[in-house]
Amino acid sequence: MSPRKKVKDLRGPQTRIGRLARFHFEGYIHVFAYRILVPLMILWGLLIIAYLLAPGLGVALKVVTAIVWVLWTAQLFEVAKGLSLAWSRGMVFGKLNEEFAHLYRKRYRAKDGLKALPYLLLVVWAAGFVIMIAGWQP
């Protein structure tokens, strides 16, 4: 292979995240939320500092916090799903060959409860969001 040869990915360039939507929608949501969160976190941090200096910004801080909370949901879910996948050695959310999966289950103890971890965390996260919206009076 010559050094000048370029390998072309038929799905499109890595920088165009819309390409993910066709073949990995979860990944698309994850990356889309992440790209919004990066500049939003800077704004959020500045708003927190401004709120500490001028407490009249409580409503704006609550609104931005709610937006950040919603966008973080995708990140949290993917992290919990990845942890479940790792802790179960690929058995929970992995796409393994049935024969290999059977041998793996036979050799290692089944960890079926890990499949519920991301969804359980999502329920706790949503409950926290409701408590934050209802209970935080800026």
LOLUM-148801 format. One line per 4 residues: number of its first residue (from 0); their letters; for each residue x, y, z of C-alpha. Coordinates in Angstrom, 3 decimals, always signed. Layout:
N
NUM = a = X:Y:Z ~ ...;
//
This chain:
138
0 = mspr = +0.000:+0.000:+0.000 ~ +1.498:+3.304:-1.031 ~ +1.609:+6.193:+1.453 ~ -0.525:+8.350:-0.841;
4 = kkvk = -3.410:+5.927:-1.117 ~ -6.516:+7.147:+0.696 ~ -9.020:+4.749:+2.152 ~ -12.579:+5.926:+1.500;
8 = dlrg = -15.265:+5.228:+4.052 ~ -18.519:+4.793:+2.114 ~ -20.515:+6.067:+5.090 ~ -18.972:+9.536:+4.767;
12 = pqtr = -16.406:+11.581:+6.692 ~ -16.102:+11.245:+10.461 ~ -16.857:+14.943:+10.938 ~ -20.342:+14.594:+9.433;
16 = igrl = -22.281:+13.067:+12.306 ~ -25.483:+12.766:+10.279 ~ -23.975:+9.677:+8.650 ~ -24.435:+7.820:+11.924;
20 = arfh = -28.222:+8.173:+11.829 ~ -28.522:+5.607:+9.023 ~ -26.694:+2.763:+10.728 ~ -26.377:+3.612:+14.450;
24 = fegy = -29.137:+5.933:+15.656 ~ -28.117:+5.646:+19.336 ~ -24.609:+6.734:+18.407 ~ -26.016:+9.649:+16.440;
28 = ihvf = -28.069:+10.886:+19.426 ~ -25.026:+10.476:+21.675 ~ -22.694:+12.481:+19.397 ~ -25.345:+15.104:+18.567;
32 = ayri = -26.004:+15.781:+22.268 ~ -22.270:+15.832:+22.971 ~ -21.638:+18.431:+20.264 ~ -24.325:+20.677:+21.746;
36 = lvpl = -23.111:+20.128:+25.300 ~ -19.514:+21.226:+24.723 ~ -20.241:+24.957:+24.158 ~ -23.318:+24.835:+26.396;
40 = milw = -21.202:+23.729:+29.369 ~ -19.069:+26.872:+29.001 ~ -22.208:+29.005:+28.969 ~ -23.589:+27.075:+31.959;
44 = glli = -20.390:+27.602:+33.945 ~ -20.408:+31.323:+33.216 ~ -24.089:+31.495:+34.183 ~ -23.371:+29.762:+37.503;
48 = iayl = -20.620:+32.287:+38.254 ~ -22.938:+35.156:+37.259 ~ -25.707:+33.693:+39.460 ~ -23.350:+33.601:+42.443;
52 = lapg = -22.516:+37.266:+41.870 ~ -26.076:+38.397:+40.994 ~ -28.715:+36.039:+42.477 ~ -31.477:+37.429:+40.234;
56 = lgva = -30.452:+35.011:+37.469 ~ -32.039:+31.974:+39.148 ~ -34.719:+31.342:+36.519 ~ -32.207:+31.503:+33.660;
60 = lkvv = -29.922:+29.121:+35.543 ~ -32.817:+26.708:+36.126 ~ -33.741:+26.731:+32.419 ~ -30.159:+26.112:+31.270;
64 = taiv = -29.739:+23.431:+33.945 ~ -32.873:+21.681:+32.656 ~ -31.541:+21.789:+29.076 ~ -28.161:+20.422:+30.191;
68 = wvlw = -29.920:+17.719:+32.218 ~ -31.948:+16.582:+29.201 ~ -28.899:+16.540:+26.923 ~ -26.864:+14.606:+29.500;
72 = taql = -29.495:+11.853:+29.483 ~ -28.119:+10.345:+26.261 ~ -24.563:+10.449:+27.618 ~ -25.542:+8.825:+30.892;
76 = feva = -27.534:+6.084:+29.181 ~ -24.660:+5.214:+26.848 ~ -22.157:+5.105:+29.727 ~ -24.435:+2.809:+31.745;
80 = kgls = -24.972:+0.615:+28.689 ~ -21.216:+0.444:+28.088 ~ -20.576:-0.488:+31.716 ~ -23.194:-3.230:+31.503;
84 = laws = -21.570:-4.511:+28.334 ~ -18.107:-4.507:+29.915 ~ -19.173:-6.050:+33.234 ~ -20.999:-8.869:+31.445;
88 = rgmv = -18.072:-9.528:+29.068 ~ -20.209:-8.583:+26.080 ~ -23.122:-10.839:+26.954 ~ -25.756:-8.239:+27.805;
92 = fgkl = -25.871:-5.881:+24.827 ~ -23.289:-7.544:+22.604 ~ -24.047:-9.272:+19.348 ~ -22.254:-12.558:+19.887;
96 = neef = -22.399:-15.801:+17.962 ~ -24.973:-18.064:+19.659 ~ -22.518:-20.949:+20.122 ~ -19.878:-18.648:+21.572;
100 = ahly = -22.459:-16.986:+23.824 ~ -23.629:-20.401:+25.085 ~ -20.055:-21.437:+25.928 ~ -19.438:-18.092:+27.615;
104 = rkry = -22.579:-18.444:+29.745 ~ -21.503:-21.951:+30.672 ~ -18.023:-20.815:+31.685 ~ -18.959:-17.576:+33.428;
108 = rakd = -21.846:-16.803:+35.716 ~ -24.772:-15.134:+33.944 ~ -25.267:-11.466:+34.765 ~ -28.723:-10.911:+33.349;
112 = glka = -29.514:-8.162:+35.852 ~ -27.008:-5.892:+34.123 ~ -29.382:-5.485:+31.184 ~ -31.670:-3.448:+33.441;
116 = lpyl = -28.883:-1.138:+34.699 ~ -29.119:+1.557:+31.983 ~ -32.907:+1.667:+32.215 ~ -32.882:+1.734:+36.021;
120 = llvv = -30.376:+4.574:+35.936 ~ -32.607:+6.355:+33.420 ~ -35.580:+6.094:+35.807 ~ -33.524:+7.519:+38.691;
124 = waag = -32.202:+10.259:+36.379 ~ -35.745:+11.184:+35.245 ~ -36.974:+11.224:+38.848 ~ -34.128:+13.580:+39.733;
128 = fvim = -35.132:+15.820:+36.835 ~ -38.734:+15.988:+38.069 ~ -37.551:+16.755:+41.612 ~ -35.211:+19.457:+40.279;
132 = iagw = -37.972:+21.098:+38.207 ~ -40.593:+20.920:+40.954 ~ -38.415:+21.553:+43.981 ~ -35.857:+24.140:+42.926;
136 = qp = -37.304:+27.572:+43.521 ~ -34.734:+30.116:+42.297;
//
